[in-house]
Amino acid sequence: MGRYVIRRLLQMIPVFFGTTLLIFLMVNVMGDPIAGLCGDRQCDPATAAQLRTEFGLDKPVWQQYATYMGNIFTGDFGTAFNGQKVTELMGTAFPITIRLTVIAIVFEIVIGISLGVVTGLRRGRPVDTVVLILTLVVIAVPTFVTGLLLQLLLGVQWGVIKPSVSPEAPFDELLVPGLVLASVSLAYVTRLTRTSIAENSRADYVRTAVAKGLPRRRVVVRHLLRNSLIPVVTFIGTDVGALMGGAIVTERIFNIHGVGYQLYQGILRQNSQTVVGFVTVLVLVFLAANLIVDLLYAVLDPRIRYA
């Protein structure tokens, strides 16, 4: 196991550098960030040259990337064009988005897996048909439509929640935004769990457990569910990074000043330091989540061993 973890960590190094290089290049060809600093009017040549020198934009792109990566390893993610440190923006944005993501993941695990188990064990029955139709509707409806609808009904019409989340973003105010963020993934988890349960319920090891006279609850939880969760865990693990990076729409609807909000502002203002810094951390989160998922395989299925 230890050698496998070390090998995976070494494999992450070129993936990390390749991904960050690609992101850095994409951000730097989006447009002229200096033009965004001057507002609607065009910067005069002297001011533009001074700003380029101040932010290091007058150097070749490869040199900018080398300088940026060197600064990252010292904990310096650069300075936004408004003079604020990117690490300060991260310190306020990431805790909020992490809370939002945790709520979304909990909804996926609790509701998605529960519905998947129920429908997988009752395949072809009315409850299975109803859940399949509902999940298909959730997948088909865009997230911004779901978010705006819940905001209008629960926040404006019925007054159950605040239409706009407060700057502190406590857990109770993030429940509905977390449900909106998790809605599509929750539907996929439900359908994936259902399919996996239905397929594995016909496996030989399940028939053997039933033939031994084991209680139905033990057969489902100890044997059927553990093996059926492997593809579900894979999806949820890769979904962690996607939820954190894809929270732009949800955070905009509910006025949540998290990672999505900062990324939106960075893209809108062509603030390359902010965008690259936040995406770099998201890449690290995605790589760590994938490693954890691979290690969980051995927990779910004892037959899996890592050399």
Disulfide bonds with the S-S distance in Angstrom:
Cys38-Cys43 1.32
